[in-house]
Amino acid sequence: MSTPRADLLEAFKRTIYRVYLPGYTLDLCIGTHLPQLDVLLLTLGARRWIVFSPCNPGARLLDPETNMARMTALRENLDSEGLRHFPAEGIPPEGEDWPPEPSLLILDVPQRQIARWAHRFGQLAWVAGELGQPAELVWSSLPKV
């Protein structure tokens, strides 16, 4: 497994991962713990979460229609497996020439399932966390760009 480009790693770390919950939003940042997210987890009886996007595989921009079709496929998969999820988006660091990326906050996903999604959708990384812990960037086993 290769190491990701330094600029890509830095961009992922500086991205704001905004989650849209009923009546409020949460802005997740790598390395930061949000007590409000713990409240959500406790309320829903969950312990772990990820923010995952099926869009723009390999950090290459796709057209909005293709990204929407990929998002629909992921949502259908989540719904068929009974996994709870909420809309989210990755908001790039200021000055980056990259549009906000549609994503989902997904609760209590089995680790093996995340790896399958990363492979299926060509994703280099996702954001993950657990109750009481900070958000972390997790790299997939796909070759890094």
C-alpha positions as CSV (number, residue, x, y, z in Angstrom):
1,M,0.0,0.0,0.0
2,S,1.4,3.4,-1.0
3,T,1.3,6.6,1.0
4,P,-1.2,9.2,-0.2
5,R,0.0,12.4,-1.7
6,A,0.8,15.0,1.1
7,D,-1.5,17.6,-0.5
8,L,-4.4,15.1,-0.7
9,L,-3.9,14.0,2.9
10,E,-3.8,17.6,4.1
11,A,-7.0,18.5,2.1
12,F,-8.9,15.5,3.6
13,K,-7.7,16.5,7.1
14,R,-8.9,20.1,6.7
15,T,-12.3,19.2,5.2
16,I,-15.3,19.9,7.3
17,Y,-17.7,17.0,7.4
18,R,-21.1,18.5,7.8
19,V,-23.9,16.3,9.0
20,Y,-27.6,17.3,8.6
21,L,-29.7,16.0,11.4
22,P,-33.4,16.8,12.1
23,G,-33.4,20.4,13.3
24,Y,-29.6,21.0,13.4
25,T,-26.2,20.4,11.8
26,L,-22.9,19.1,13.2
27,D,-19.5,20.0,11.7
28,L,-17.0,17.2,12.2
29,C,-13.3,17.8,11.9
30,I,-10.5,15.2,11.9
31,G,-9.0,14.9,15.4
32,T,-11.9,16.6,17.1
33,H,-14.5,15.0,19.5
34,L,-18.0,16.4,19.4
35,P,-20.1,15.7,22.5
36,Q,-23.3,16.5,20.5
37,L,-22.5,13.5,18.3
38,D,-22.2,11.3,21.5
39,V,-25.7,12.5,22.5
40,L,-27.0,11.4,19.1
41,L,-25.3,8.0,19.4
42,L,-26.6,7.5,22.9
43,T,-30.1,8.5,21.9
44,L,-30.1,6.0,19.0
45,G,-28.3,3.2,20.9
46,A,-25.3,3.3,18.6
47,R,-21.6,3.2,19.4
48,R,-19.8,3.8,16.1
49,W,-20.2,6.0,13.1
50,I,-18.6,6.8,9.7
51,V,-19.0,9.6,7.2
52,F,-18.7,7.9,3.8
53,S,-19.1,9.2,0.2
54,P,-19.5,7.1,-2.9
55,C,-18.8,10.1,-5.0
56,N,-15.7,11.1,-6.9
57,P,-13.7,7.8,-6.7
58,G,-10.0,8.0,-6.4
59,A,-10.3,11.8,-5.7
60,R,-11.3,12.4,-9.3
61,L,-14.4,14.6,-9.9
62,L,-17.4,13.0,-11.6
63,D,-20.3,14.9,-13.0
64,P,-23.2,15.6,-10.6
65,E,-25.6,13.1,-12.3
66,T,-23.1,10.2,-11.9
67,N,-22.4,11.1,-8.3
68,M,-26.1,11.2,-7.6
69,A,-26.6,7.7,-9.1
70,R,-23.7,6.5,-6.9
71,M,-25.3,8.1,-3.8
72,T,-28.7,6.5,-4.7
73,A,-27.0,3.1,-4.9
74,L,-25.4,3.5,-1.5
75,R,-28.6,4.6,0.1
76,E,-30.5,1.7,-1.3
77,N,-27.8,-0.7,0.0
78,L,-28.0,0.9,3.5
79,D,-31.8,0.8,3.5
80,S,-31.8,-2.9,2.4
81,E,-29.4,-3.7,5.3
82,G,-31.3,-1.6,7.8
83,L,-28.4,0.7,8.6
84,R,-29.3,4.1,10.0
85,H,-28.0,7.1,8.1
86,F,-28.2,10.8,7.8
87,P,-27.2,13.2,4.9
88,A,-23.8,14.8,5.1
89,E,-21.3,16.5,2.9
90,G,-17.6,17.1,2.8
91,I,-16.9,20.8,2.6
92,P,-13.4,21.4,1.2
93,P,-10.9,23.7,2.8
94,E,-11.2,27.4,1.8
95,G,-9.3,28.0,-1.4
96,E,-9.6,24.5,-2.7
97,D,-11.1,24.1,-6.2
98,W,-13.4,21.2,-5.2
99,P,-17.2,21.3,-4.8
100,P,-18.9,20.0,-1.6
101,E,-19.1,16.2,-1.8
102,P,-22.4,14.5,-1.0
103,S,-21.8,12.0,1.9
104,L,-23.7,10.1,4.6
105,L,-23.2,9.7,8.3
106,I,-23.8,6.0,8.9
107,L,-24.2,4.4,12.3
108,D,-22.8,1.1,13.5
109,V,-21.5,-0.3,10.2
110,P,-19.5,-3.6,10.4
111,Q,-15.9,-2.9,9.5
112,R,-15.9,-5.5,6.7
113,Q,-18.8,-3.7,5.1
114,I,-16.9,-0.4,5.0
115,A,-14.0,-2.1,3.2
116,R,-16.4,-3.5,0.6
117,W,-18.0,-0.1,0.0
118,A,-14.5,1.5,-0.3
119,H,-13.6,-1.1,-3.0
120,R,-17.0,-0.9,-4.8
121,F,-17.1,2.9,-4.9
122,G,-13.3,3.4,-5.3
123,Q,-12.9,5.4,-2.2
124,L,-9.5,6.3,-0.8
125,A,-10.7,7.2,2.7
126,W,-13.6,7.9,5.1
127,V,-14.0,9.5,8.5
128,A,-14.8,7.3,11.5
129,G,-15.4,7.6,15.2
130,E,-16.9,6.0,18.3
131,L,-18.6,7.1,21.3
132,G,-16.4,9.5,23.3
133,Q,-13.6,9.5,20.7
134,P,-12.4,12.1,18.2
135,A,-13.0,11.8,14.4
136,E,-10.3,10.1,12.5
137,L,-9.4,9.7,8.9
138,V,-9.2,6.0,7.8
139,W,-7.4,5.1,4.6
140,S,-8.7,2.3,2.5
141,S,-6.4,-0.5,1.1
142,L,-6.9,0.9,-2.4
143,P,-3.7,2.3,-4.1
144,K,-3.2,5.9,-3.1
145,V,-3.0,8.7,-5.6
